[in-house]
Amino acid sequence: MSTTRRKGQQTQTSPTPSSGNVAYIDFDSWAGAVKRQMLDALRKRGTR
């Protein structure tokens, strides 16, 4: 039982860092896109 638990923990710890990295990159790009969209919207509003 303890071996299974240990194995499960190891498997869970492995994908966490990689997926975390991907999430961070996605969040950064997403935040950048949102900022661009907001700036564009503000510019359009100002011009209009």
PDBQT receptor file of N, H, CA, C and O in Angstrom, charges set to zero:
ATOM      1  N   MET A   1       0.838  -1.210   0.000  1.00  0.00    +0.000 N 
ATOM      2  CA  MET A   1       0.000   0.000   0.000  1.00  0.00    +0.000 C 
ATOM      3  C   MET A   1       0.876   1.265   0.000  1.00  0.00    +0.000 C 
ATOM      4  O   MET A   1       0.631   2.201  -0.761  1.00  0.00    +0.000 OA
ATOM      5  N   SER A   2       1.879   1.274   0.848  1.00  0.00    +0.000 N 
ATOM      6  H   SER A   2       2.079   0.513   1.466  1.00  0.00    +0.000 HD
ATOM      7  CA  SER A   2       2.733   2.470   0.908  1.00  0.00    +0.000 C 
ATOM      8  C   SER A   2       3.469   2.661  -0.429  1.00  0.00    +0.000 C 
ATOM      9  O   SER A   2       3.695   3.789  -0.867  1.00  0.00    +0.000 OA
ATOM     10  N   THR A   3       3.839   1.536  -1.069  1.00  0.00    +0.000 N 
ATOM     11  H   THR A   3       3.655   0.620  -0.714  1.00  0.00    +0.000 HD
ATOM     12  CA  THR A   3       4.538   1.657  -2.360  1.00  0.00    +0.000 C 
ATOM     13  C   THR A   3       3.617   2.308  -3.389  1.00  0.00    +0.000 C 
ATOM     14  O   THR A   3       4.050   3.170  -4.155  1.00  0.00    +0.000 OA
ATOM     15  N   THR A   4       2.355   1.899  -3.409  1.00  0.00    +0.000 N 
ATOM     16  H   THR A   4       2.004   1.199  -2.787  1.00  0.00    +0.000 HD
ATOM     17  CA  THR A   4       1.411   2.479  -4.373  1.00  0.00    +0.000 C 
ATOM     18  C   THR A   4       1.251   3.971  -4.102  1.00  0.00    +0.000 C 
ATOM     19  O   THR A   4       1.228   4.786  -5.024  1.00  0.00    +0.000 OA
ATOM     20  N   ARG A   5       1.141   4.308  -2.835  1.00  0.00    +0.000 N 
ATOM     21  H   ARG A   5       1.159   3.646  -2.086  1.00  0.00    +0.000 HD
ATOM     22  CA  ARG A   5       0.972   5.734  -2.497  1.00  0.00    +0.000 C 
ATOM     23  C   ARG A   5       2.194   6.516  -2.946  1.00  0.00    +0.000 C 
ATOM     24  O   ARG A   5       2.080   7.592  -3.533  1.00  0.00    +0.000 OA
ATOM     25  N   ARG A   6       3.368   5.958  -2.661  1.00  0.00    +0.000 N 
ATOM     26  H   ARG A   6       3.461   5.083  -2.185  1.00  0.00    +0.000 HD
ATOM     27  CA  ARG A   6       4.594   6.654  -3.030  1.00  0.00    +0.000 C 
ATOM     28  C   ARG A   6       4.639   6.826  -4.551  1.00  0.00    +0.000 C 
ATOM     29  O   ARG A   6       4.969   7.901  -5.052  1.00  0.00    +0.000 OA
ATOM     30  N   LYS A   7       4.305   5.760  -5.277  1.00  0.00    +0.000 N 
ATOM     31  H   LYS A   7       4.036   4.887  -4.870  1.00  0.00    +0.000 HD
ATOM     32  CA  LYS A   7       4.326   5.830  -6.741  1.00  0.00    +0.000 C 
ATOM     33  C   LYS A   7       3.348   6.912  -7.217  1.00  0.00    +0.000 C 
ATOM     34  O   LYS A   7       3.684   7.720  -8.082  1.00  0.00    +0.000 OA
ATOM     35  N   GLY A   8       2.164   6.921  -6.661  1.00  0.00    +0.000 N 
ATOM     36  H   GLY A   8       1.891   6.264  -5.958  1.00  0.00    +0.000 HD
ATOM     37  CA  GLY A   8       1.166   7.901  -7.066  1.00  0.00    +0.000 C 
ATOM     38  C   GLY A   8       1.682   9.312  -6.844  1.00  0.00    +0.000 C 
ATOM     39  O   GLY A   8       1.513  10.186  -7.694  1.00  0.00    +0.000 OA
ATOM     40  N   GLN A   9       2.311   9.530  -5.695  1.00  0.00    +0.000 N 
ATOM     41  H   GLN A   9       2.447   8.821  -5.004  1.00  0.00    +0.000 HD
ATOM     42  CA  GLN A   9       2.833  10.869  -5.410  1.00  0.00    +0.000 C 
ATOM     43  C   GLN A   9       3.887  11.261  -6.438  1.00  0.00    +0.000 C 
ATOM     44  O   GLN A   9       3.895  12.383  -6.944  1.00  0.00    +0.000 OA
ATOM     45  N   GLN A  10       4.787  10.306  -6.743  1.00  0.00    +0.000 N 
ATOM     46  H   GLN A  10       4.781   9.394  -6.332  1.00  0.00    +0.000 HD
ATOM     47  CA  GLN A  10       5.833  10.610  -7.719  1.00  0.00    +0.000 C 
ATOM     48  C   GLN A  10       5.220  10.981  -9.069  1.00  0.00    +0.000 C 
ATOM     49  O   GLN A  10       5.639  11.943  -9.712  1.00  0.00    +0.000 OA
ATOM     50  N   THR A  11       4.217  10.200  -9.488  1.00  0.00    +0.000 N 
ATOM     51  H   THR A  11       3.876   9.418  -8.966  1.00  0.00    +0.000 HD
ATOM     52  CA  THR A  11       3.605  10.480 -10.787  1.00  0.00    +0.000 C 
ATOM     53  C   THR A  11       2.924  11.842 -10.766  1.00  0.00    +0.000 C 
ATOM     54  O   THR A  11       2.953  12.572 -11.757  1.00  0.00    +0.000 OA
ATOM     55  N   GLN A  12       2.313  12.180  -9.637  1.00  0.00    +0.000 N 
ATOM     56  H   GLN A  12       2.290  11.587  -8.832  1.00  0.00    +0.000 HD
ATOM     57  CA  GLN A  12       1.616  13.459  -9.555  1.00  0.00    +0.000 C 
ATOM     58  C   GLN A  12       2.606  14.625  -9.540  1.00  0.00    +0.000 C 
ATOM     59  O   GLN A  12       2.338  15.684 -10.107  1.00  0.00    +0.000 OA
ATOM     60  N   THR A  13       3.759  14.418  -8.881  1.00  0.00    +0.000 N 
ATOM     61  H   THR A  13       3.977  13.558  -8.420  1.00  0.00    +0.000 HD
ATOM     62  CA  THR A  13       4.732  15.510  -8.790  1.00  0.00    +0.000 C 
ATOM     63  C   THR A  13       5.395  15.775 -10.142  1.00  0.00    +0.000 C 
ATOM     64  O   THR A  13       5.760  16.912 -10.438  1.00  0.00    +0.000 OA
ATOM     65  N   SER A  14       5.552  14.740 -10.960  1.00  0.00    +0.000 N 
ATOM     66  H   SER A  14       5.255  13.816 -10.720  1.00  0.00    +0.000 HD
ATOM     67  CA  SER A  14       6.239  14.920 -12.253  1.00  0.00    +0.000 C 
ATOM     68  C   SER A  14       5.480  15.876 -13.176  1.00  0.00    +0.000 C 
ATOM     69  O   SER A  14       6.055  16.872 -13.617  1.00  0.00    +0.000 OA
ATOM     70  N   PRO A  15       4.213  15.606 -13.480  1.00  0.00    +0.000 N 
ATOM     71  CA  PRO A  15       3.496  16.466 -14.434  1.00  0.00    +0.000 C 
ATOM     72  C   PRO A  15       3.179  17.860 -13.890  1.00  0.00    +0.000 C 
ATOM     73  O   PRO A  15       2.946  18.787 -14.666  1.00  0.00    +0.000 OA
ATOM     74  N   THR A  16       3.168  18.013 -12.573  1.00  0.00    +0.000 N 
ATOM     75  H   THR A  16       3.358  17.260 -11.943  1.00  0.00    +0.000 HD
ATOM     76  CA  THR A  16       2.805  19.320 -12.007  1.00  0.00    +0.000 C 
ATOM     77  C   THR A  16       3.724  20.444 -12.502  1.00  0.00    +0.000 C 
ATOM     78  O   THR A  16       3.217  21.458 -12.979  1.00  0.00    +0.000 OA
ATOM     79  N   PRO A  17       5.054  20.307 -12.409  1.00  0.00    +0.000 N 
ATOM     80  CA  PRO A  17       5.937  21.395 -12.847  1.00  0.00    +0.000 C 
ATOM     81  C   PRO A  17       5.760  21.721 -14.326  1.00  0.00    +0.000 C 
ATOM     82  O   PRO A  17       5.658  22.892 -14.692  1.00  0.00    +0.000 OA
ATOM     83  N   SER A  18       5.723  20.700 -15.177  1.00  0.00    +0.000 N 
ATOM     84  H   SER A  18       5.806  19.748 -14.880  1.00  0.00    +0.000 HD
ATOM     85  CA  SER A  18       5.605  20.966 -16.624  1.00  0.00    +0.000 C 
ATOM     86  C   SER A  18       4.286  21.688 -16.898  1.00  0.00    +0.000 C 
ATOM     87  O   SER A  18       4.265  22.698 -17.602  1.00  0.00    +0.000 OA
ATOM     88  N   SER A  19       3.184  21.173 -16.341  1.00  0.00    +0.000 N 
ATOM     89  H   SER A  19       3.200  20.354 -15.769  1.00  0.00    +0.000 HD
ATOM     90  CA  SER A  19       1.890  21.810 -16.614  1.00  0.00    +0.000 C 
ATOM     91  C   SER A  19       1.886  23.200 -16.011  1.00  0.00    +0.000 C 
ATOM     92  O   SER A  19       1.277  24.109 -16.575  1.00  0.00    +0.000 OA
ATOM     93  N   GLY A  20       2.549  23.390 -14.883  1.00  0.00    +0.000 N 
ATOM     94  H   GLY A  20       3.044  22.652 -14.425  1.00  0.00    +0.000 HD
ATOM     95  CA  GLY A  20       2.607  24.725 -14.280  1.00  0.00    +0.000 C 
ATOM     96  C   GLY A  20       3.315  25.687 -15.226  1.00  0.00    +0.000 C 
ATOM     97  O   GLY A  20       2.864  26.813 -15.435  1.00  0.00    +0.000 OA
ATOM     98  N   ASN A  21       4.437  25.229 -15.799  1.00  0.00    +0.000 N 
ATOM     99  H   ASN A  21       4.803  24.314 -15.629  1.00  0.00    +0.000 HD
ATOM    100  CA  ASN A  21       5.175  26.068 -16.742  1.00  0.00    +0.000 C 
ATOM    101  C   ASN A  21       4.279  26.470 -17.913  1.00  0.00    +0.000 C 
ATOM    102  O   ASN A  21       4.214  27.638 -18.294  1.00  0.00    +0.000 OA
ATOM    103  N   VAL A  22       3.601  25.487 -18.467  1.00  0.00    +0.000 N 
ATOM    104  H   VAL A  22       3.654  24.537 -18.158  1.00  0.00    +0.000 HD
ATOM    105  CA  VAL A  22       2.729  25.752 -19.622  1.00  0.00    +0.000 C 
ATOM    106  C   VAL A  22       1.652  26.757 -19.212  1.00  0.00    +0.000 C 
ATOM    107  O   VAL A  22       1.345  27.689 -19.956  1.00  0.00    +0.000 OA
ATOM    108  N   ALA A  23       1.086  26.557 -18.027  1.00  0.00    +0.000 N 
ATOM    109  H   ALA A  23       1.335  25.800 -17.424  1.00  0.00    +0.000 HD
ATOM    110  CA  ALA A  23       0.019  27.455 -17.565  1.00  0.00    +0.000 C 
ATOM    111  C   ALA A  23       0.569  28.875 -17.459  1.00  0.00    +0.000 C 
ATOM    112  O   ALA A  23      -0.088  29.830 -17.871  1.00  0.00    +0.000 OA
ATOM    113  N   TYR A  24       1.776  29.012 -16.907  1.00  0.00    +0.000 N 
ATOM    114  H   TYR A  24       2.310  28.235 -16.572  1.00  0.00    +0.000 HD
ATOM    115  CA  TYR A  24       2.358  30.348 -16.770  1.00  0.00    +0.000 C 
ATOM    116  C   TYR A  24       2.530  30.999 -18.138  1.00  0.00    +0.000 C 
ATOM    117  O   TYR A  24       2.171  32.162 -18.326  1.00  0.00    +0.000 OA
ATOM    118  N   ILE A  25       3.082  30.248 -19.096  1.00  0.00    +0.000 N 
ATOM    119  H   ILE A  25       3.373  29.304 -18.943  1.00  0.00    +0.000 HD
ATOM    120  CA  ILE A  25       3.283  30.794 -20.440  1.00  0.00    +0.000 C 
ATOM    121  C   ILE A  25       1.935  31.188 -21.043  1.00  0.00    +0.000 C 
ATOM    122  O   ILE A  25       1.789  32.274 -21.604  1.00  0.00    +0.000 OA
ATOM    123  N   ASP A  26       0.940  30.281 -20.919  1.00  0.00    +0.000 N 
ATOM    124  H   ASP A  26       1.058  29.399 -20.463  1.00  0.00    +0.000 HD
ATOM    125  CA  ASP A  26      -0.379  30.584 -21.470  1.00  0.00    +0.000 C 
ATOM    126  C   ASP A  26      -0.946  31.834 -20.826  1.00  0.00    +0.000 C 
ATOM    127  O   ASP A  26      -1.502  32.696 -21.506  1.00  0.00    +0.000 OA
ATOM    128  N   PHE A  27      -0.802  31.932 -19.497  1.00  0.00    +0.000 N 
ATOM    129  H   PHE A  27      -0.350  31.232 -18.944  1.00  0.00    +0.000 HD
ATOM    130  CA  PHE A  27      -1.352  33.090 -18.796  1.00  0.00    +0.000 C 
ATOM    131  C   PHE A  27      -0.676  34.369 -19.278  1.00  0.00    +0.000 C 
ATOM    132  O   PHE A  27      -1.342  35.379 -19.504  1.00  0.00    +0.000 OA
ATOM    133  N   ASP A  28       0.645  34.326 -19.435  1.00  0.00    +0.000 N 
ATOM    134  H   ASP A  28       1.186  33.505 -19.251  1.00  0.00    +0.000 HD
ATOM    135  CA  ASP A  28       1.376  35.512 -19.899  1.00  0.00    +0.000 C 
ATOM    136  C   ASP A  28       0.867  35.956 -21.273  1.00  0.00    +0.000 C 
ATOM    137  O   ASP A  28       0.530  37.123 -21.473  1.00  0.00    +0.000 OA
ATOM    138  N   SER A  29       0.817  35.017 -22.209  1.00  0.00    +0.000 N 
ATOM    139  H   SER A  29       1.091  34.069 -22.046  1.00  0.00    +0.000 HD
ATOM    140  CA  SER A  29       0.361  35.367 -23.564  1.00  0.00    +0.000 C 
ATOM    141  C   SER A  29      -1.085  35.849 -23.520  1.00  0.00    +0.000 C 
ATOM    142  O   SER A  29      -1.456  36.802 -24.205  1.00  0.00    +0.000 OA
ATOM    143  N   TRP A  30      -1.907  35.165 -22.689  1.00  0.00    +0.000 N 
ATOM    144  H   TRP A  30      -1.605  34.390 -22.133  1.00  0.00    +0.000 HD
ATOM    145  CA  TRP A  30      -3.325  35.551 -22.589  1.00  0.00    +0.000 C 
ATOM    146  C   TRP A  30      -3.439  36.962 -22.024  1.00  0.00    +0.000 C 
ATOM    147  O   TRP A  30      -4.211  37.777 -22.529  1.00  0.00    +0.000 OA
ATOM    148  N   ALA A  31      -2.671  37.251 -20.977  1.00  0.00    +0.000 N 
ATOM    149  H   ALA A  31      -2.043  36.590 -20.566  1.00  0.00    +0.000 HD
ATOM    150  CA  ALA A  31      -2.711  38.589 -20.372  1.00  0.00    +0.000 C 
ATOM    151  C   ALA A  31      -2.291  39.625 -21.409  1.00  0.00    +0.000 C 
ATOM    152  O   ALA A  31      -2.900  40.690 -21.509  1.00  0.00    +0.000 OA
ATOM    153  N   GLY A  32      -1.256  39.315 -22.175  1.00  0.00    +0.000 N 
ATOM    154  H   GLY A  32      -0.761  38.450 -22.093  1.00  0.00    +0.000 HD
ATOM    155  CA  GLY A  32      -0.803  40.248 -23.205  1.00  0.00    +0.000 C 
ATOM    156  C   GLY A  32      -1.905  40.509 -24.228  1.00  0.00    +0.000 C 
ATOM    157  O   GLY A  32      -2.134  41.652 -24.625  1.00  0.00    +0.000 OA
ATOM    158  N   ALA A  33      -2.578  39.460 -24.648  1.00  0.00    +0.000 N 
ATOM    159  H   ALA A  33      -2.392  38.531 -24.326  1.00  0.00    +0.000 HD
ATOM    160  CA  ALA A  33      -3.657  39.609 -25.643  1.00  0.00    +0.000 C 
ATOM    161  C   ALA A  33      -4.779  40.462 -25.057  1.00  0.00    +0.000 C 
ATOM    162  O   ALA A  33      -5.318  41.341 -25.730  1.00  0.00    +0.000 OA
ATOM    163  N   VAL A  34      -5.124  40.197 -23.800  1.00  0.00    +0.000 N 
ATOM    164  H   VAL A  34      -4.686  39.483 -23.254  1.00  0.00    +0.000 HD
ATOM    165  CA  VAL A  34      -6.209  40.968 -23.157  1.00  0.00    +0.000 C 
ATOM    166  C   VAL A  34      -5.810  42.434 -23.079  1.00  0.00    +0.000 C 
ATOM    167  O   VAL A  34      -6.616  43.318 -23.373  1.00  0.00    +0.000 OA
ATOM    168  N   LYS A  35      -4.567  42.692 -22.684  1.00  0.00    +0.000 N 
ATOM    169  H   LYS A  35      -3.913  41.974 -22.445  1.00  0.00    +0.000 HD
ATOM    170  CA  LYS A  35      -4.108  44.091 -22.588  1.00  0.00    +0.000 C 
ATOM    171  C   LYS A  35      -4.216  44.768 -23.951  1.00  0.00    +0.000 C 
ATOM    172  O   LYS A  35      -4.679  45.904 -24.054  1.00  0.00    +0.000 OA
ATOM    173  N   ARG A  36      -3.786  44.062 -24.995  1.00  0.00    +0.000 N 
ATOM    174  H   ARG A  36      -3.410  43.139 -24.911  1.00  0.00    +0.000 HD
ATOM    175  CA  ARG A  36      -3.847  44.638 -26.348  1.00  0.00    +0.000 C 
ATOM    176  C   ARG A  36      -5.289  44.948 -26.717  1.00  0.00    +0.000 C 
ATOM    177  O   ARG A  36      -5.596  46.018 -27.243  1.00  0.00    +0.000 OA
ATOM    178  N   GLN A  37      -6.169  43.994 -26.430  1.00  0.00    +0.000 N 
ATOM    179  H   GLN A  37      -5.920  43.125 -26.002  1.00  0.00    +0.000 HD
ATOM    180  CA  GLN A  37      -7.584  44.193 -26.777  1.00  0.00    +0.000 C 
ATOM    181  C   GLN A  37      -8.146  45.396 -26.024  1.00  0.00    +0.000 C 
ATOM    182  O   GLN A  37      -8.869  46.215 -26.591  1.00  0.00    +0.000 OA
ATOM    183  N   MET A  38      -7.802  45.492 -24.730  1.00  0.00    +0.000 N 
ATOM    184  H   MET A  38      -7.214  44.827 -24.269  1.00  0.00    +0.000 HD
ATOM    185  CA  MET A  38      -8.310  46.617 -23.925  1.00  0.00    +0.000 C 
ATOM    186  C   MET A  38      -7.781  47.936 -24.487  1.00  0.00    +0.000 C 
ATOM    187  O   MET A  38      -8.532  48.902 -24.619  1.00  0.00    +0.000 OA
ATOM    188  N   LEU A  39      -6.500  47.977 -24.815  1.00  0.00    +0.000 N 
ATOM    189  H   LEU A  39      -5.890  47.192 -24.708  1.00  0.00    +0.000 HD
ATOM    190  CA  LEU A  39      -5.918  49.202 -25.371  1.00  0.00    +0.000 C 
ATOM    191  C   LEU A  39      -6.611  49.565 -26.680  1.00  0.00    +0.000 C 
ATOM    192  O   LEU A  39      -6.945  50.726 -26.918  1.00  0.00    +0.000 OA
ATOM    193  N   ASP A  40      -6.822  48.555 -27.525  1.00  0.00    +0.000 N 
ATOM    194  H   ASP A  40      -6.550  47.613 -27.331  1.00  0.00    +0.000 HD
ATOM    195  CA  ASP A  40      -7.503  48.801 -28.810  1.00  0.00    +0.000 C 
ATOM    196  C   ASP A  40      -8.899  49.362 -28.569  1.00  0.00    +0.000 C 
ATOM    197  O   ASP A  40      -9.321  50.319 -29.217  1.00  0.00    +0.000 OA
ATOM    198  N   ALA A  41      -9.610  48.743 -27.617  1.00  0.00    +0.000 N 
ATOM    199  H   ALA A  41      -9.267  47.965 -27.091  1.00  0.00    +0.000 HD
ATOM    200  CA  ALA A  41     -10.979  49.192 -27.321  1.00  0.00    +0.000 C 
ATOM    201  C   ALA A  41     -10.947  50.643 -26.835  1.00  0.00    +0.000 C 
ATOM    202  O   ALA A  41     -11.777  51.455 -27.245  1.00  0.00    +0.000 OA
ATOM    203  N   LEU A  42     -10.002  50.965 -25.973  1.00  0.00    +0.000 N 
ATOM    204  H   LEU A  42      -9.329  50.305 -25.639  1.00  0.00    +0.000 HD
ATOM    205  CA  LEU A  42      -9.905  52.335 -25.463  1.00  0.00    +0.000 C 
ATOM    206  C   LEU A  42      -9.610  53.297 -26.620  1.00  0.00    +0.000 C 
ATOM    207  O   LEU A  42     -10.196  54.377 -26.703  1.00  0.00    +0.000 OA
ATOM    208  N   ARG A  43      -8.705  52.898 -27.500  1.00  0.00    +0.000 N 
ATOM    209  H   ARG A  43      -8.229  52.021 -27.432  1.00  0.00    +0.000 HD
ATOM    210  CA  ARG A  43      -8.359  53.755 -28.640  1.00  0.00    +0.000 C 
ATOM    211  C   ARG A  43      -9.590  53.972 -29.518  1.00  0.00    +0.000 C 
ATOM    212  O   ARG A  43      -9.886  55.097 -29.921  1.00  0.00    +0.000 OA
ATOM    213  N   LYS A  44     -10.300  52.886 -29.808  1.00  0.00    +0.000 N 
ATOM    214  H   LYS A  44     -10.060  51.972 -29.480  1.00  0.00    +0.000 HD
ATOM    215  CA  LYS A  44     -11.506  53.001 -30.643  1.00  0.00    +0.000 C 
ATOM    216  C   LYS A  44     -12.512  53.920 -29.972  1.00  0.00    +0.000 C 
ATOM    217  O   LYS A  44     -13.123  54.767 -30.625  1.00  0.00    +0.000 OA
ATOM    218  N   ARG A  45     -12.681  53.751 -28.672  1.00  0.00    +0.000 N 
ATOM    219  H   ARG A  45     -12.185  53.063 -28.142  1.00  0.00    +0.000 HD
ATOM    220  CA  ARG A  45     -13.642  54.605 -27.949  1.00  0.00    +0.000 C 
ATOM    221  C   ARG A  45     -13.216  56.063 -28.038  1.00  0.00    +0.000 C 
ATOM    222  O   ARG A  45     -14.029  56.953 -28.286  1.00  0.00    +0.000 OA
ATOM    223  N   GLY A  46     -11.908  56.286 -27.828  1.00  0.00    +0.000 N 
ATOM    224  H   GLY A  46     -11.248  55.563 -27.626  1.00  0.00    +0.000 HD
ATOM    225  CA  GLY A  46     -11.416  57.663 -27.875  1.00  0.00    +0.000 C 
ATOM    226  C   GLY A  46     -11.623  58.261 -29.259  1.00  0.00    +0.000 C 
ATOM    227  O   GLY A  46     -12.057  59.407 -29.383  1.00  0.00    +0.000 OA
ATOM    228  N   THR A  47     -11.312  57.486 -30.307  1.00  0.00    +0.000 N 
ATOM    229  H   THR A  47     -10.960  56.555 -30.206  1.00  0.00    +0.000 HD
ATOM    230  CA  THR A  47     -11.472  57.988 -31.667  1.00  0.00    +0.000 C 
ATOM    231  C   THR A  47     -12.955  58.222 -31.973  1.00  0.00    +0.000 C 
ATOM    232  O   THR A  47     -13.320  59.193 -32.635  1.00  0.00    +0.000 OA
ATOM    233  N   ARG A  48     -13.796  57.317 -31.482  1.00  0.00    +0.000 N 
ATOM    234  H   ARG A  48     -13.500  56.528 -30.944  1.00  0.00    +0.000 HD
ATOM    235  CA  ARG A  48     -15.210  57.444 -31.775  1.00  0.00    +0.000 C 
ATOM    236  C   ARG A  48     -15.734  58.638 -30.984  1.00  0.00    +0.000 C 
ATOM    237  O   ARG A  48     -16.920  58.957 -31.063  1.00  0.00    +0.000 OA
TER     238      ARG A  48
